[in-house]
Amino acid sequence: MLQAKCQRDHESGRPFIRCIQTTPDFLLVCASDRQLNNAPRFAVVKGGSILSVDTTFNIGKFYVTLFSVRHMLVTNKRTGSPPVVIAAACLHWNKNFEAYVAAAARLIQDRPILRDVKFVGTDSDEALFKALLTVFSGAKHLVCQIHGWDNIQRKLTDLGMQDLKQMIYCDIFGERSGSERTFALVDHATPGSSMMR
């Protein structure tokens, strides 16, 4: 039934199911042309979006990995930032290097310009970011701020330094007061440009 829908979509010229792979592991890649066009439109240009890739957990016997970008032509009135839009969704049985390589390679098969993605962002899952850097070989890897902070908190707890969490957070990510945020380490363009506080 799924394969029949895939065939009909491709024949109509408006495919949504891009790939159904059953061996060596199950993989289903879904994306409209519009979604796939947004990925290179915003993640390949200099100063563009990060191609963010995140895998869900606890939704059954499979994983859903979302590829997303920020829509750089629109601004959210509330946040002042471009909104996040999904570029592709991948369903797979295994959370491993091979599954992630297969999913990312499929996106490049449909949009070869994606080879030129500048930045990929992940939650620091080693299998995921290594796979992405294999497929998007010219990209730089970035850990999202939320996951980066989670990693720092975990390390501070392991070191018995819980009482320093807030101060270290402010040093790294800045402190918010209304719509303003203090200058912090994340604001420095180069590693050598940080200033002592």
Residue, then its C-alpha position, 0 to 999 in steps of 0.5 A: m500500500l505504501q509503495a503504491k502511494c509512493q508510485r502514484d506520487h512520483e507519477s503525478g510529479r508531486p512526490f512526498i515519499r522520496c525513498i522506501q528502503t527495506t535493506p539493509d535497514f528500513l528507511l522512509v524519507c518524506a518531503s515535498d518539493r517545497q520542503l526540499n527546496n527550502a533546505p538549499r535555499f536557506a542552508v547553502v548560502k553564506g550567512g544562511s541557516i544551520l541545517s538542524v537534524d534531530t532524532t525523536f525518542n520513545i514513539g514506538k519501535f522506530y525513530v523519526t529524524l527531522f531535518s530543518v532550516r530557518h526560513m530566512l525570508v520570514t520573521n516571527k513577530r514574537t521572537g524576532s527570529p526566522p521560523v523553523v521549517i521542516a525540510a524532510a522527515c525520515l523514519h528508521w529502525n536504527k539510530n546508527f551511523e548507517a541510518y543517518v548516512a542513508a537519510a542524508a545521502r537521499l536528500i543529496q540525491d534529490r537536491p545535489i546542491l545540499r552538498d554545499v551546506k555550511f553548518v549542520g546542527t545536532d544534539s551531539d549524538e556521535a553517530l548522527f554528527k559523524a554521519l552528517l559530516t561524512v555526507f555534508s563533508g564541507a559543513k561545520h558541526l554545531v551543537c544546539q544551545i539547549h543540548g550544549w547547556d545540558n551537556i555542560q550541566r551534566k559535566l558540572t554535576d559530575l564534578g560536584m560544581q552544581d552551585l556554579k551552574q548559573m554563573i557559568y551559564c551566564d558567562i557562556f550564553g549571556e543573561r536576559s533582562g527583558s528583550e536584552r541579553t548580556f554579551a557572552l562567550v557565544d557572541h565572540a567571532t573567534p576563539g581568541s576574541s573572548m574577553m576576561r570577565 
